[in-house]
Amino acid sequence: MTFQEAQAYLDSLQMHKIKLGLEAMEAFLERVDRPERKLRFVHVAGTNGKGSVSVNIAAILAQAGYRVGLFTSPHLSSVRERFRINDRYISEAKFAELAEHVRTVLGDEKITYFEFTTALALLWFEESAVDLVVLETGLGGRLDATNVVAPLVSIITNVSMDHEAYLGNTLEEIASEKAGIIKENIPLVTGAEADVGRRVIDQHCREKKTAMYLFGHDFLEEDDGDGLWRWKAVDPRLGEQVFTRLRCGMRGDYQRQNASLAVAAVVLLQPCGFNVDEEHVRRGLAKVLWPGRLEYIRLDRDDRSLAVAEASSCRRSVRYLIDGAHNPAGVASLAATLKREYAYKNLILVWGAMADKDLRQTLPVVAPLAAAIILAKPQGERAAEPEMLRQALSIDLWERCRLIADVEGALISAEELAGDDDLIVVAGSLYLIGEVRSRLVGHMVDQADRADH
């Protein structure tokens, strides 16, 4: 297969709806000599922050000289984004080769899109002889296709309401699904808040005889002056380690918690032979960029070039903040960050979401901050129509709304409304973020490929 043929075959698997369960993955892995048993893992679950925690771990270990495989989802514009070793994405040729191998092994058997990508990732990482794989769950944990591995460390970032159709309608049910990644005697790092979710996780740890390391209790993040912070171990099981003068490459105060979880995981990896010092931690965290998550983009209105610095000579500019916030907790974090960290005259909101999301608990949280609200429809059969999005708002906000289904038209309208001192915020769905980001600055993998050459 060519890359295009492999991509088309993978897309055809979208017809097979989300199916939770490990039977298909276990059966496939048996037929390819269990590649996951030849690898070492950190396994990451949670409602929000999974990708940020994962990329922070990978960045720190890469600074220490390790080859780290990183498997994340979903992607923004190319499926290749899901597969990385350090800073390099899987090549088109290698993706096509491994996709052909997976399809051949399967024969007439069909698996889901996520099962296919997980299988491909495990094969690539084994072939590449990486030192460690940071593996992010797709949905939940207990029955997620990634839950076939025996990790060195497990992480549950947090627990809040999301994917209720698959994980349950209560926080307790959702927490129980995510706690399904907890393995006997394998340490767990978590940022779960003091609620029923944490109680469920704690109970699973007790049953599995697993040591739990809790953010804010067993390890802390503290202000270190000049906008910097420090990570500090409190529990003696983590030693007396303190990492000072840290800075997150990603925006948002909450990224300190995500980074803290990553640092705790790295500390727990040290007895497994991963030697990391303070400078590796400092450089790794500062280097991390996670596209589509509070990503600030400033463009020259005339030539569409990227203005790197706010104080650059770009006088006629348009400012974007794109963020994949799509569930209640994520949107609440976005709204809080906009209030605390950004200065603008007017906020123009471009919003698109999936119809199966809790629209009344998301869009109304951020919409009142906007002088204008542009409701768009990202690609995908699950996408909500703009009229459906408007119904989630109180009638007094309707006069601020523009219903423009196509994404390109929505961006044109937003830029017509925005002055140089205004901020265009794009949020609601990672599908929307993928479309917008590719239109503004191009595809991530294309940029990486050019840099490699």
Secondary structure as UniProt FT lines:
FT   HELIX           3..12
FT   HELIX           13..15
FT   HELIX           23..31
FT   TURN            32..33
FT   HELIX           35..38
FT   STRAND          41..45
FT   HELIX           50..63
FT   TURN            64..65
FT   STRAND          68..71
FT   HELIX           79..82
FT   STRAND          83..85
FT   TURN            86..87
FT   STRAND          88..89
FT   HELIX           92..106
FT   TURN            107..108
FT   HELIX           113..127
FT   TURN            128..129
FT   STRAND          132..136
FT   TURN            142..143
FT   TURN            145..148
FT   STRAND          153..156
FT   HELIX           164..167
FT   HELIX           171..178
FT   HELIX           179..181
FT   TURN            184..185
FT   STRAND          188..190
FT   TURN            194..195
FT   HELIX           196..208
FT   STRAND          212..215
FT   TURN            216..218
FT   STRAND          219..225
FT   TURN            226..227
FT   STRAND          228..233
FT   HELIX           236..238
FT   TURN            239..240
FT   STRAND          242..246
FT   TURN            253..254
FT   HELIX           255..269
FT   HELIX           270..272
FT   HELIX           278..287
FT   TURN            291..292
FT   STRAND          295..300
FT   TURN            301..303
FT   TURN            310..311
FT   STRAND          317..322
FT   HELIX           328..341
FT   STRAND          347..351
FT   TURN            355..356
FT   HELIX           359..361
FT   HELIX           363..366
FT   HELIX           367..369
FT   STRAND          372..375
FT   TURN            381..382
FT   HELIX           386..391
FT   HELIX           395..400
FT   STRAND          401..403
FT   HELIX           407..417
FT   TURN            420..421
FT   STRAND          423..427
FT   HELIX           430..441
FT   HELIX           444..452
//
